[in-house]
């Protein structure tokens, strides 16, 4: 699969329209939503650059897929690392205050998963997911202060 910028950008924007609704429903303000958008946009650009670079070196286009079989865990770990950097950019020390589970919930939520899907994926209850989302909202509002 090659990276078709126009179709992928349109898909990205359509997904973000829905994400904005979800984030507003979760109580996030515009600056928090913009921070999440900038993070996703940076990932979008990085994927585009990666696909452009890989295309010349690999004969099989399947290596350009984000979730190729066997690499989803590695991809998720890279996202967690990127999220740590983003959280610390937003507020120094914020990454250290958020637990690994908080970060997993953030990423799955940003991927468009519902609370029920997040709960199922992580093997926790819907109520625990709700508590993590409230905690995350407070992190963004207060810069990680408890």
MIPA-233823 format. One record per atom (N, C-alpha, C, O): x, y, z; atom name; chain; residue number from 1; residue in three letters. Coordinates in steps of 0.05 Angstrom, whole numbers, padded with zeros to 5 digits, always signed. Example, Ala and Ser with C-alpha at 12.3 -4.5 7.8 and 13.67 -1.06 7.14 Angstrom:
- +00264;-00114;+00156;N;A;1;ALA $
- +00246;-00090;+00156;CA;A;1;ALA $
- +00264;-00066;+00156;C;A;1;ALA $
- +00285;-00066;+00169;O;A;1;ALA $
- +00257;-00045;+00142;N;A;2;SER $
- +00273;-00021;+00143;CA;A;2;SER $
- +00258;+00001;+00157;C;A;2;SER $
- +00268;+00023;+00161;O;A;2;SER $
***
This chain:
- +00017;-00024;+00000;N;A;1;UNK $
- +00000;+00000;+00000;CA;A;1;UNK $
- +00018;+00025;+00000;C;A;1;UNK $
- +00033;+00028;+00019;O;A;1;UNK $
- +00016;+00041;-00020;N;A;2;UNK $
- +00031;+00066;-00020;CA;A;2;UNK $
- +00015;+00087;-00005;C;A;2;UNK $
- -00009;+00083;+00000;O;A;2;UNK $
- +00028;+00109;+00001;N;A;3;UNK $
- +00015;+00130;+00017;CA;A;3;UNK $
- +00003;+00150;-00002;C;A;3;UNK $
- +00018;+00166;-00014;O;A;3;UNK $
- -00023;+00150;-00006;N;A;4;UNK $
- -00037;+00169;-00022;CA;A;4;UNK $
- -00044;+00192;-00004;C;A;4;UNK $
- -00063;+00191;+00012;O;A;4;UNK $
- -00030;+00214;-00007;N;A;5;UNK $
- -00033;+00237;+00011;CA;A;5;UNK $
- -00061;+00247;+00012;C;A;5;UNK $
- -00072;+00252;+00034;O;A;5;UNK $
- -00073;+00252;-00011;N;A;6;UNK $
- -00099;+00264;-00011;CA;A;6;UNK $
- -00120;+00247;+00003;C;A;6;UNK $
- -00135;+00256;+00020;O;A;6;UNK $
- -00121;+00221;-00003;N;A;7;UNK $
- -00141;+00204;+00009;CA;A;7;UNK $
- -00135;+00200;+00039;C;A;7;UNK $
- -00153;+00199;+00055;O;A;7;UNK $
- -00110;+00197;+00046;N;A;8;UNK $
- -00103;+00193;+00074;CA;A;8;UNK $
- -00108;+00219;+00090;C;A;8;UNK $
- -00117;+00217;+00113;O;A;8;UNK $
- -00103;+00242;+00079;N;A;9;UNK $
- -00108;+00267;+00093;CA;A;9;UNK $
- -00139;+00270;+00097;C;A;9;UNK $
- -00147;+00279;+00118;O;A;9;UNK $
- -00154;+00263;+00076;N;A;10;UNK $
- -00183;+00265;+00079;CA;A;10;UNK $
- -00193;+00246;+00101;C;A;10;UNK $
- -00211;+00253;+00117;O;A;10;UNK $
- -00182;+00222;+00102;N;A;11;UNK $
- -00189;+00202;+00122;CA;A;11;UNK $
- -00182;+00213;+00150;C;A;11;UNK $
- -00198;+00212;+00169;O;A;11;UNK $
- -00158;+00224;+00152;N;A;12;UNK $
- -00148;+00236;+00177;CA;A;12;UNK $
- -00167;+00258;+00187;C;A;12;UNK $
- -00175;+00259;+00210;O;A;12;UNK $
- -00175;+00276;+00169;N;A;13;UNK $
- -00193;+00298;+00176;CA;A;13;UNK $
- -00221;+00288;+00184;C;A;13;UNK $
- -00233;+00298;+00203;O;A;13;UNK $
- -00231;+00268;+00170;N;A;14;UNK $
- -00257;+00257;+00177;CA;A;14;UNK $
- -00256;+00244;+00205;C;A;14;UNK $
- -00275;+00248;+00221;O;A;14;UNK $
- -00235;+00229;+00211;N;A;15;UNK $
- -00232;+00217;+00237;CA;A;15;UNK $
- -00230;+00239;+00259;C;A;15;UNK $
- -00240;+00235;+00281;O;A;15;UNK $
- -00216;+00261;+00252;N;A;16;UNK $
- -00213;+00281;+00272;CA;A;16;UNK $
- -00239;+00296;+00278;C;A;16;UNK $
- -00242;+00307;+00300;O;A;16;UNK $
- -00256;+00298;+00259;N;A;17;UNK $
- -00282;+00311;+00265;CA;A;17;UNK $
- -00297;+00295;+00287;C;A;17;UNK $
- -00308;+00307;+00305;O;A;17;UNK $
- -00296;+00269;+00285;N;A;18;UNK $
- -00308;+00252;+00305;CA;A;18;UNK $
- -00293;+00253;+00332;C;A;18;UNK $
- -00305;+00254;+00353;O;A;18;UNK $
- -00266;+00254;+00330;N;A;19;UNK $
- -00251;+00256;+00355;CA;A;19;UNK $
- -00256;+00282;+00370;C;A;19;UNK $
- -00258;+00282;+00395;O;A;19;UNK $
- -00259;+00304;+00355;N;A;20;UNK $
- -00265;+00329;+00368;CA;A;20;UNK $
- -00292;+00327;+00384;C;A;20;UNK $
- -00294;+00337;+00406;O;A;20;UNK $
- -00311;+00314;+00372;N;A;21;UNK $
- -00337;+00310;+00386;CA;A;21;UNK $
- -00333;+00294;+00411;C;A;21;UNK $
- -00343;+00301;+00433;O;A;21;UNK $
- -00317;+00273;+00409;N;A;22;UNK $
- -00312;+00255;+00432;CA;A;22;UNK $
- -00297;+00271;+00454;C;A;22;UNK $
- -00304;+00268;+00478;O;A;22;UNK $
- -00277;+00286;+00446;N;A;23;UNK $
- -00261;+00301;+00466;CA;A;23;UNK $
- -00278;+00322;+00479;C;A;23;UNK $
- -00275;+00326;+00504;O;A;23;UNK $
- -00295;+00336;+00464;N;A;24;UNK $
- -00313;+00356;+00476;CA;A;24;UNK $
- -00332;+00343;+00496;C;A;24;UNK $
- -00337;+00353;+00517;O;A;24;UNK $
- -00343;+00320;+00488;N;A;25;UNK $
- -00361;+00305;+00506;CA;A;25;UNK $
- -00347;+00296;+00531;C;A;25;UNK $
- -00359;+00294;+00552;O;A;25;UNK $
- -00321;+00291;+00529;N;A;26;UNK $
- -00305;+00283;+00552;CA;A;26;UNK $
- -00297;+00307;+00569;C;A;26;UNK $
- -00286;+00303;+00591;O;A;26;UNK $
- -00303;+00331;+00560;N;A;27;UNK $
- -00298;+00355;+00576;CA;A;27;UNK $
- -00271;+00368;+00570;C;A;27;UNK $
- -00263;+00386;+00585;O;A;27;UNK $
- -00258;+00361;+00548;N;A;28;UNK $
- -00232;+00373;+00542;CA;A;28;UNK $
- -00237;+00401;+00530;C;A;28;UNK $
- -00257;+00406;+00516;O;A;28;UNK $
- -00218;+00420;+00536;N;A;29;UNK $
- -00221;+00446;+00524;CA;A;29;UNK $
- -00206;+00448;+00498;C;A;29;UNK $
- -00193;+00429;+00490;O;A;29;UNK $
- -00208;+00471;+00484;N;A;30;UNK $
- -00196;+00474;+00457;CA;A;30;UNK $
- -00166;+00470;+00457;C;A;30;UNK $
- -00156;+00458;+00439;O;A;30;UNK $
- -00152;+00480;+00477;N;A;31;UNK $
- -00123;+00478;+00477;CA;A;31;UNK $
- -00115;+00449;+00480;C;A;31;UNK $
- -00095;+00440;+00468;O;A;31;UNK $
- -00129;+00434;+00496;N;A;32;UNK $
- -00123;+00405;+00500;CA;A;32;UNK $
- -00129;+00390;+00474;C;A;32;UNK $
- -00113;+00373;+00466;O;A;32;UNK $
- -00151;+00396;+00461;N;A;33;UNK $
- -00158;+00383;+00436;CA;A;33;UNK $
- -00137;+00390;+00415;C;A;33;UNK $
- -00129;+00373;+00400;O;A;33;UNK $
- -00129;+00415;+00414;N;A;34;UNK $
- -00108;+00423;+00395;CA;A;34;UNK $
- -00082;+00409;+00399;C;A;34;UNK $
- -00068;+00401;+00380;O;A;34;UNK $
- -00075;+00404;+00425;N;A;35;UNK $
- -00050;+00390;+00431;CA;A;35;UNK $
- -00052;+00361;+00421;C;A;35;UNK $
- -00033;+00350;+00410;O;A;35;UNK $
- -00075;+00349;+00424;N;A;36;UNK $
- -00079;+00321;+00414;CA;A;36;UNK $
- -00078;+00321;+00384;C;A;36;UNK $
- -00067;+00303;+00372;O;A;36;UNK $
- -00091;+00341;+00371;N;A;37;UNK $
- -00090;+00343;+00342;CA;A;37;UNK $
- -00062;+00346;+00332;C;A;37;UNK $
- -00054;+00332;+00313;O;A;37;UNK $
- -00046;+00363;+00344;N;A;38;UNK $
- -00018;+00367;+00336;CA;A;38;UNK $
- -00002;+00341;+00338;C;A;38;UNK $
- +00014;+00335;+00321;O;A;38;UNK $
- -00007;+00327;+00359;N;A;39;UNK $
- +00006;+00301;+00363;CA;A;39;UNK $
- -00001;+00282;+00340;C;A;39;UNK $
- +00016;+00270;+00328;O;A;39;UNK $
- -00027;+00279;+00335;N;A;40;UNK $
- -00036;+00261;+00314;CA;A;40;UNK $
- -00026;+00270;+00287;C;A;40;UNK $
- -00018;+00254;+00270;O;A;40;UNK $
- -00025;+00296;+00282;N;A;41;UNK $
- -00016;+00307;+00257;CA;A;41;UNK $
- +00014;+00301;+00253;C;A;41;UNK $
- +00023;+00295;+00231;O;A;41;UNK $
- +00029;+00303;+00275;N;A;42;UNK $
- +00058;+00296;+00273;CA;A;42;UNK $
- +00061;+00267;+00266;C;A;42;UNK $
- +00079;+00259;+00251;O;A;42;UNK $
- +00045;+00249;+00278;N;A;43;UNK $
- +00046;+00221;+00272;CA;A;43;UNK $
- +00038;+00216;+00242;C;A;43;UNK $
- +00051;+00200;+00229;O;A;43;UNK $
- +00018;+00230;+00233;N;A;44;UNK $
- +00010;+00228;+00205;CA;A;44;UNK $
- +00033;+00235;+00186;C;A;44;UNK $
- +00039;+00220;+00167;O;A;44;UNK $
- +00046;+00257;+00192;N;A;45;UNK $
- +00069;+00266;+00175;CA;A;45;UNK $
- +00092;+00246;+00177;C;A;45;UNK $
- +00105;+00240;+00157;O;A;45;UNK $
- +00097;+00236;+00201;N;A;46;UNK $
- +00119;+00216;+00204;CA;A;46;UNK $
- +00113;+00191;+00188;C;A;46;UNK $
- +00131;+00180;+00176;O;A;46;UNK $
- +00088;+00182;+00189;N;A;47;UNK $
- +00081;+00158;+00174;CA;A;47;UNK $
- +00084;+00163;+00144;C;A;47;UNK $
- +00094;+00146;+00129;O;A;47;UNK $
- +00076;+00187;+00135;N;A;48;UNK $
- +00079;+00194;+00107;CA;A;48;UNK $
- +00109;+00193;+00099;C;A;48;UNK $
- +00116;+00182;+00079;O;A;48;UNK $
- +00126;+00206;+00116;N;A;49;UNK $
- +00155;+00206;+00110;CA;A;49;UNK $
- +00166;+00177;+00110;C;A;49;UNK $
- +00183;+00170;+00093;O;A;49;UNK $
- +00157;+00161;+00129;N;A;50;UNK $
- +00167;+00134;+00131;CA;A;50;UNK $
- +00159;+00118;+00106;C;A;50;UNK $
- +00176;+00104;+00094;O;A;50;UNK $
- +00134;+00121;+00098;N;A;51;UNK $
- +00125;+00106;+00074;CA;A;51;UNK $
- +00140;+00115;+00049;C;A;51;UNK $
- +00146;+00099;+00032;O;A;51;UNK $
- +00146;+00141;+00048;N;A;52;UNK $
- +00161;+00151;+00025;CA;A;52;UNK $
- +00189;+00140;+00025;C;A;52;UNK $
- +00200;+00134;+00003;O;A;52;UNK $
- +00202;+00138;+00048;N;A;53;UNK $
- +00229;+00128;+00050;CA;A;53;UNK $
- +00230;+00098;+00045;C;A;53;UNK $
- +00248;+00088;+00031;O;A;53;UNK $
- +00211;+00084;+00056;N;A;54;UNK $
- +00211;+00055;+00054;CA;A;54;UNK $
- +00205;+00046;+00026;C;A;54;UNK $
- +00215;+00025;+00017;O;A;54;UNK $
- +00188;+00060;+00013;N;A;55;UNK $
- +00179;+00052;-00014;CA;A;55;UNK $
- +00203;+00047;-00033;C;A;55;UNK $
- +00202;+00029;-00049;O;A;55;UNK $
- +00224;+00063;-00030;N;A;56;UNK $
- +00247;+00060;-00047;CA;A;56;UNK $
- +00265;+00036;-00040;C;A;56;UNK $
- +00281;+00027;-00056;O;A;56;UNK $
- +00263;+00027;-00015;N;A;57;UNK $
- +00281;+00006;-00006;CA;A;57;UNK $
- +00268;-00022;-00004;C;A;57;UNK $
- +00282;-00042;-00006;O;A;57;UNK $
- +00242;-00023;-00002;N;A;58;UNK $
- +00229;-00049;+00001;CA;A;58;UNK $
- +00212;-00055;-00024;C;A;58;UNK $
- +00199;-00038;-00035;O;A;58;UNK $
- +00214;-00080;-00032;N;A;59;UNK $
- +00199;-00087;-00056;CA;A;59;UNK $
- +00169;-00092;-00050;C;A;59;UNK $
- +00152;-00088;-00067;O;A;59;UNK $
- +00163;-00101;-00026;N;A;60;UNK $
- +00136;-00107;-00018;CA;A;60;UNK $
- +00124;-00084;-00003;C;A;60;UNK $
- +00134;-00075;+00017;O;A;60;UNK $
- +00102;-00073;-00013;N;A;61;UNK $
- +00090;-00050;-00002;CA;A;61;UNK $
- +00077;-00055;+00025;C;A;61;UNK $
- +00071;-00036;+00040;O;A;61;UNK $
- +00073;-00080;+00032;N;A;62;UNK $
- +00060;-00087;+00057;CA;A;62;UNK $
- +00075;-00077;+00081;C;A;62;UNK $
- +00064;-00073;+00103;O;A;62;UNK $
- +00101;-00071;+00078;N;A;63;UNK $
- +00117;-00062;+00101;CA;A;63;UNK $
- +00111;-00034;+00109;C;A;63;UNK $
- +00120;-00024;+00129;O;A;63;UNK $
- +00095;-00020;+00092;N;A;64;UNK $
- +00088;+00007;+00098;CA;A;64;UNK $
- +00064;+00009;+00116;C;A;64;UNK $
- +00056;+00031;+00125;O;A;64;UNK $
- +00051;-00014;+00122;N;A;65;UNK $
- +00028;-00014;+00140;CA;A;65;UNK $
- +00036;-00008;+00168;C;A;65;UNK $
- +00057;-00017;+00178;O;A;65;UNK $
- +00018;+00006;+00182;N;A;66;UNK $
- +00023;+00014;+00209;CA;A;66;UNK $
- +00022;-00011;+00228;C;A;66;UNK $
- +00038;-00013;+00246;O;A;66;UNK $
- +00003;-00028;+00223;N;A;67;UNK $
- -00001;-00051;+00241;CA;A;67;UNK $
- +00005;-00077;+00227;C;A;67;UNK $
- -00012;-00095;+00228;O;A;67;UNK $
- +00028;-00080;+00216;N;A;68;UNK $
- +00035;-00105;+00203;CA;A;68;UNK $
- +00036;-00127;+00225;C;A;68;UNK $
- +00042;-00121;+00248;O;A;68;UNK $
- +00029;-00151;+00218;N;A;69;UNK $
- +00027;-00173;+00237;CA;A;69;UNK $
- +00053;-00175;+00252;C;A;69;UNK $
- +00075;-00175;+00241;O;A;69;UNK $
- +00051;-00176;+00279;N;A;70;UNK $
- +00075;-00180;+00295;CA;A;70;UNK $
- +00088;-00154;+00304;C;A;70;UNK $
- +00106;-00155;+00321;O;A;70;UNK $
- +00080;-00131;+00294;N;A;71;UNK $
- +00093;-00106;+00301;CA;A;71;UNK $
- +00074;-00087;+00316;C;A;71;UNK $
- +00083;-00065;+00323;O;A;71;UNK $
- +00050;-00095;+00322;N;A;72;UNK $
- +00031;-00077;+00335;CA;A;72;UNK $
- +00041;-00069;+00363;C;A;72;UNK $
- +00039;-00046;+00370;O;A;72;UNK $
- +00052;-00088;+00378;N;A;73;UNK $
- +00062;-00082;+00404;CA;A;73;UNK $
- +00085;-00062;+00403;C;A;73;UNK $
- +00087;-00044;+00419;O;A;73;UNK $
- +00103;-00066;+00383;N;A;74;UNK $
- +00126;-00048;+00380;CA;A;74;UNK $
- +00115;-00020;+00372;C;A;74;UNK $
- +00125;+00000;+00383;O;A;74;UNK $
- +00096;-00019;+00354;N;A;75;UNK $
- +00085;+00007;+00346;CA;A;75;UNK $
- +00072;+00021;+00370;C;A;75;UNK $
- +00076;+00045;+00374;O;A;75;UNK $
- +00057;+00006;+00386;N;A;76;UNK $
- +00044;+00017;+00410;CA;A;76;UNK $
- +00065;+00027;+00430;C;A;76;UNK $
- +00061;+00048;+00442;O;A;76;UNK $
- +00087;+00013;+00433;N;A;77;UNK $
- +00108;+00022;+00451;CA;A;77;UNK $
- +00121;+00048;+00441;C;A;77;UNK $
- +00127;+00065;+00457;O;A;77;UNK $
- +00124;+00050;+00415;N;A;78;UNK $
- +00135;+00075;+00403;CA;A;78;UNK $
- +00116;+00098;+00408;C;A;78;UNK $
- +00124;+00120;+00414;O;A;78;UNK $
- +00090;+00093;+00406;N;A;79;UNK $
- +00070;+00113;+00411;CA;A;79;UNK $
- +00071;+00122;+00441;C;A;79;UNK $
- +00069;+00145;+00447;O;A;79;UNK $
- +00074;+00102;+00459;N;A;80;UNK $
- +00076;+00109;+00487;CA;A;80;UNK $
- +00101;+00127;+00492;C;A;80;UNK $
- +00099;+00146;+00508;O;A;80;UNK $
- +00123;+00121;+00479;N;A;81;UNK $
- +00147;+00138;+00482;CA;A;81;UNK $
- +00141;+00166;+00472;C;A;81;UNK $
- +00148;+00186;+00485;O;A;81;UNK $
- +00129;+00168;+00448;N;A;82;UNK $
- +00122;+00194;+00437;CA;A;82;UNK $
- +00103;+00209;+00455;C;A;82;UNK $
- +00105;+00233;+00458;O;A;82;UNK $
- +00084;+00194;+00467;N;A;83;UNK $
- +00066;+00207;+00486;CA;A;83;UNK $
- +00080;+00218;+00510;C;A;83;UNK $
- +00073;+00240;+00520;O;A;83;UNK $
- +00100;+00204;+00520;N;A;84;UNK $
- +00116;+00214;+00543;CA;A;84;UNK $
- +00128;+00241;+00536;C;A;84;UNK $
- +00127;+00260;+00552;O;A;84;UNK $
- +00139;+00243;+00512;N;A;85;UNK $
- +00152;+00268;+00503;CA;A;85;UNK $
- +00131;+00290;+00501;C;A;85;UNK $
- +00136;+00312;+00511;O;A;85;UNK $
- +00108;+00284;+00489;N;A;86;UNK $
- +00087;+00304;+00486;CA;A;86;UNK $
- +00077;+00313;+00513;C;A;86;UNK $
- +00073;+00337;+00518;O;A;86;UNK $
- +00072;+00295;+00532;N;A;87;UNK $
- +00063;+00302;+00558;CA;A;87;UNK $
- +00082;+00321;+00573;C;A;87;UNK $
- +00074;+00340;+00585;O;A;87;UNK $
- +00108;+00314;+00571;N;A;88;UNK $
- +00128;+00331;+00583;CA;A;88;UNK $
- +00131;+00358;+00570;C;A;88;UNK $
- +00137;+00378;+00582;O;A;88;UNK $
- +00125;+00359;+00544;N;A;89;UNK $
- +00125;+00385;+00530;CA;A;89;UNK $
- +00102;+00402;+00539;C;A;89;UNK $
- +00105;+00426;+00542;O;A;89;UNK $
- +00079;+00390;+00544;N;A;90;UNK $
- +00055;+00404;+00554;CA;A;90;UNK $
- +00060;+00415;+00582;C;A;90;UNK $
- +00053;+00438;+00588;O;A;90;UNK $
- +00072;+00398;+00599;N;A;91;UNK $
- +00077;+00406;+00626;CA;A;91;UNK $
- +00100;+00389;+00637;C;A;91;UNK $
- +00096;+00365;+00640;O;A;91;UNK $
- +00123;+00401;+00643;N;A;92;UNK $
- +00145;+00385;+00653;CA;A;92;UNK $
- +00137;+00368;+00677;C;A;92;UNK $
- +00125;+00378;+00696;O;A;92;UNK $
- +00145;+00343;+00675;N;A;93;UNK $
- +00138;+00324;+00697;CA;A;93;UNK $
- +00112;+00310;+00694;C;A;93;UNK $
- +00106;+00292;+00709;O;A;93;UNK $
- +00096;+00318;+00675;N;A;94;UNK $
- +00069;+00307;+00671;CA;A;94;UNK $
- +00071;+00277;+00664;C;A;94;UNK $
- +00055;+00261;+00673;O;A;94;UNK $
- +00090;+00270;+00648;N;A;95;UNK $
- +00093;+00242;+00639;CA;A;95;UNK $
- +00098;+00224;+00663;C;A;95;UNK $
- +00088;+00202;+00665;O;A;95;UNK $
- +00114;+00234;+00682;N;A;96;UNK $
- +00121;+00218;+00706;CA;A;96;UNK $
- +00097;+00214;+00724;C;A;96;UNK $
- +00095;+00194;+00738;O;A;96;UNK $
- +00078;+00233;+00723;N;A;97;UNK $
- +00055;+00232;+00741;CA;A;97;UNK $
- +00033;+00214;+00729;C;A;97;UNK $
- +00016;+00204;+00744;O;A;97;UNK $
- +00033;+00210;+00703;N;A;98;UNK $
- +00014;+00192;+00690;CA;A;98;UNK $
- +00024;+00164;+00691;C;A;98;UNK $
- +00047;+00159;+00685;O;A;98;UNK $
- +00007;+00145;+00699;N;A;99;UNK $
- +00015;+00117;+00700;CA;A;99;UNK $
- +00015;+00105;+00672;C;A;99;UNK $
- +00005;+00117;+00653;O;A;99;UNK $
- +00027;+00082;+00670;N;A;100;UNK $
- +00028;+00068;+00644;CA;A;100;UNK $
- -00001;+00063;+00634;C;A;100;UNK $
- -00006;+00065;+00611;O;A;100;UNK $
- -00019;+00056;+00652;N;A;101;UNK $
- -00047;+00051;+00645;CA;A;101;UNK $
- -00060;+00076;+00635;C;A;101;UNK $
- -00075;+00076;+00616;O;A;101;UNK $
- -00054;+00099;+00648;N;A;102;UNK $
- -00065;+00125;+00639;CA;A;102;UNK $
- -00057;+00130;+00610;C;A;102;UNK $
- -00073;+00138;+00593;O;A;102;UNK $
- -00031;+00125;+00604;N;A;103;UNK $
- -00021;+00129;+00577;CA;A;103;UNK $
- -00034;+00110;+00557;C;A;103;UNK $
- -00040;+00118;+00534;O;A;103;UNK $
- -00038;+00085;+00565;N;A;104;UNK $
- -00051;+00066;+00547;CA;A;104;UNK $
- -00080;+00075;+00541;C;A;104;UNK $
- -00089;+00073;+00518;O;A;104;UNK $
- -00094;+00085;+00561;N;A;105;UNK $
- -00121;+00095;+00557;CA;A;105;UNK $
- -00121;+00119;+00538;C;A;105;UNK $
- -00138;+00121;+00521;O;A;105;UNK $
- -00102;+00137;+00542;N;A;106;UNK $
- -00100;+00161;+00524;CA;A;106;UNK $
- -00096;+00152;+00495;C;A;106;UNK $
- -00111;+00161;+00477;O;A;106;UNK $
- -00078;+00134;+00491;N;A;107;UNK $
- -00072;+00125;+00463;CA;A;107;UNK $
- -00096;+00111;+00451;C;A;107;UNK $
- -00103;+00116;+00428;O;A;107;UNK $
- -00108;+00093;+00465;N;A;108;UNK $
- -00131;+00079;+00454;CA;A;108;UNK $
- -00154;+00098;+00449;C;A;108;UNK $
- -00169;+00095;+00429;O;A;108;UNK $
- -00158;+00117;+00466;N;A;109;UNK $
- -00179;+00137;+00462;CA;A;109;UNK $
- -00173;+00154;+00437;C;A;109;UNK $
- -00191;+00159;+00421;O;A;109;UNK $
- -00148;+00161;+00433;N;A;110;UNK $
- -00140;+00177;+00410;CA;A;110;UNK $
- -00143;+00160;+00384;C;A;110;UNK $
- -00146;+00171;+00362;O;A;110;UNK $
- -00141;+00134;+00387;N;A;111;UNK $
- -00145;+00117;+00363;CA;A;111;UNK $
- -00174;+00113;+00357;C;A;111;UNK $
- -00181;+00099;+00338;O;A;111;UNK $
- -00192;+00127;+00372;N;A;112;UNK $
- -00220;+00126;+00366;CA;A;112;UNK $
- -00235;+00103;+00380;C;A;112;UNK $
- -00259;+00098;+00373;O;A;112;UNK $
- -00223;+00090;+00398;N;A;113;UNK $
- -00236;+00068;+00412;CA;A;113;UNK $
- -00256;+00079;+00432;C;A;113;UNK $
- -00251;+00100;+00445;O;A;113;UNK $
- -00278;+00065;+00435;N;A;114;UNK $
- -00298;+00073;+00455;CA;A;114;UNK $
- -00288;+00063;+00483;C;A;114;UNK $
- -00269;+00048;+00485;O;A;114;UNK $
- -00302;+00073;+00504;N;A;115;UNK $
- -00294;+00065;+00530;CA;A;115;UNK $
- -00297;+00034;+00534;C;A;115;UNK $
- -00281;+00021;+00547;O;A;115;UNK $
- -00318;+00023;+00522;N;A;116;UNK $
- -00323;-00005;+00524;CA;A;116;UNK $
- -00300;-00021;+00510;C;A;116;UNK $
- -00291;-00041;+00520;O;A;116;UNK $
- -00292;-00011;+00486;N;A;117;UNK $
- -00270;-00024;+00472;CA;A;117;UNK $
- -00244;-00022;+00487;C;A;117;UNK $
- -00228;-00041;+00487;O;A;117;UNK $
- -00239;+00001;+00499;N;A;118;UNK $
- -00215;+00005;+00515;CA;A;118;UNK $
- -00215;-00015;+00538;C;A;118;UNK $
- -00194;-00028;+00544;O;A;118;UNK $
- -00237;-00017;+00552;N;A;119;UNK $
- -00240;-00035;+00575;CA;A;119;UNK $
- -00234;-00064;+00566;C;A;119;UNK $
- -00220;-00078;+00579;O;A;119;UNK $
- -00246;-00072;+00544;N;A;120;UNK $
- -00242;-00099;+00534;CA;A;120;UNK $
- -00213;-00104;+00526;C;A;120;UNK $
- -00201;-00125;+00532;O;A;120;UNK $
- -00200;-00085;+00512;N;A;121;UNK $
- -00173;-00087;+00503;CA;A;121;UNK $
- -00154;-00090;+00527;C;A;121;UNK $
- -00135;-00106;+00527;O;A;121;UNK $
- -00158;-00074;+00548;N;A;122;UNK $
- -00140;-00073;+00571;CA;A;122;UNK $
- -00148;-00093;+00593;C;A;122;UNK $
- -00133;-00096;+00612;O;A;122;UNK $
- -00171;-00105;+00590;N;A;123;UNK $
- -00179;-00125;+00610;CA;A;123;UNK $
- -00188;-00112;+00636;C;A;123;UNK $
- -00183;-00123;+00657;O;A;123;UNK $
- -00200;-00088;+00634;N;A;124;UNK $
- -00209;-00074;+00658;CA;A;124;UNK $
- -00239;-00067;+00654;C;A;124;UNK $
- -00250;-00071;+00633;O;A;124;UNK $
- -00251;-00057;+00675;N;A;125;UNK $
- -00279;-00051;+00673;CA;A;125;UNK $
- -00284;-00023;+00661;C;A;125;UNK $
- -00265;-00007;+00659;O;A;125;UNK $
- -00308;-00019;+00651;N;A;126;UNK $
- -00315;+00006;+00639;CA;A;126;UNK $
- -00312;+00029;+00660;C;A;126;UNK $
- -00304;+00051;+00652;O;A;126;UNK $
- -00319;+00024;+00685;N;A;127;UNK $
- -00316;+00044;+00706;CA;A;127;UNK $
- -00287;+00052;+00710;C;A;127;UNK $
- -00282;+00076;+00715;O;A;127;UNK $
- -00269;+00033;+00708;N;A;128;UNK $
- -00240;+00039;+00712;CA;A;128;UNK $
- -00231;+00057;+00689;C;A;128;UNK $
- -00215;+00076;+00693;O;A;128;UNK $
- -00240;+00051;+00665;N;A;129;UNK $
- -00233;+00068;+00641;CA;A;129;UNK $
- -00244;+00096;+00646;C;A;129;UNK $
- -00229;+00115;+00641;O;A;129;UNK $
- -00268;+00099;+00656;N;A;130;UNK $
- -00280;+00125;+00661;CA;A;130;UNK $
- -00263;+00140;+00682;C;A;130;UNK $
- -00258;+00164;+00678;O;A;130;UNK $
- -00254;+00127;+00702;N;A;131;UNK $
- -00237;+00140;+00723;CA;A;131;UNK $
- -00210;+00149;+00711;C;A;131;UNK $
- -00201;+00171;+00717;O;A;131;UNK $
- -00198;+00132;+00693;N;A;132;UNK $
- -00174;+00140;+00680;CA;A;132;UNK $
- -00178;+00165;+00663;C;A;132;UNK $
- -00162;+00183;+00663;O;A;132;UNK $
- -00200;+00166;+00648;N;A;133;UNK $
- -00206;+00189;+00631;CA;A;133;UNK $
- -00210;+00214;+00647;C;A;133;UNK $
- -00202;+00236;+00639;O;A;133;UNK $
- -00223;+00212;+00670;N;A;134;UNK $
- -00227;+00235;+00688;CA;A;134;UNK $
- -00200;+00244;+00698;C;A;134;UNK $
- -00194;+00268;+00699;O;A;134;UNK $
- -00183;+00225;+00706;N;A;135;UNK $
- -00157;+00231;+00716;CA;A;135;UNK $
- -00140;+00245;+00695;C;A;135;UNK $
- -00126;+00265;+00700;O;A;135;UNK $
- -00142;+00235;+00670;N;A;136;UNK $
- -00127;+00247;+00648;CA;A;136;UNK $
- -00137;+00275;+00643;C;A;136;UNK $
- -00121;+00294;+00638;O;A;136;UNK $
- -00164;+00279;+00643;N;A;137;UNK $
- -00175;+00305;+00639;CA;A;137;UNK $
- -00164;+00325;+00660;C;A;137;UNK $
- -00157;+00347;+00654;O;A;137;UNK $
- -00162;+00316;+00685;N;A;138;UNK $
- -00151;+00332;+00707;CA;A;138;UNK $
- -00122;+00338;+00702;C;A;138;UNK $
- -00113;+00360;+00708;O;A;138;UNK $
- -00107;+00319;+00692;N;A;139;UNK $
- -00079;+00324;+00685;CA;A;139;UNK $
- -00076;+00347;+00666;C;A;139;UNK $
- -00060;+00365;+00669;O;A;139;UNK $
- -00093;+00346;+00645;N;A;140;UNK $
- -00091;+00367;+00624;CA;A;140;UNK $
- -00101;+00394;+00635;C;A;140;UNK $
- -00090;+00415;+00628;O;A;140;UNK $
- -00120;+00394;+00652;N;A;141;UNK $
- -00131;+00419;+00663;CA;A;141;UNK $
- -00111;+00431;+00683;C;A;141;UNK $
- -00108;+00455;+00684;O;A;141;UNK $
- -00099;+00414;+00699;N;A;142;UNK $
- -00082;+00424;+00721;CA;A;142;UNK $
- -00052;+00420;+00716;C;A;142;UNK $
- -00036;+00425;+00734;O;A;142;UNK $
- -00045;+00410;+00693;N;A;143;UNK $
- -00017;+00405;+00687;CA;A;143;UNK $
- -00005;+00383;+00704;C;A;143;UNK $
- +00019;+00383;+00709;O;A;143;UNK $
- -00022;+00364;+00711;N;A;144;UNK $
- -00012;+00340;+00726;CA;A;144;UNK $
- -00014;+00343;+00756;C;A;144;UNK $
- -00007;+00325;+00771;O;A;144;UNK $
- -00023;+00366;+00766;N;A;145;UNK $
- -00025;+00369;+00795;CA;A;145;UNK $
- -00047;+00352;+00805;C;A;145;UNK $
- -00068;+00348;+00793;O;A;145;UNK $
- -00042;+00340;+00829;N;A;146;UNK $
- -00063;+00322;+00841;CA;A;146;UNK $
- -00080;+00337;+00861;C;A;146;UNK $
- -00098;+00325;+00873;O;A;146;UNK $
***
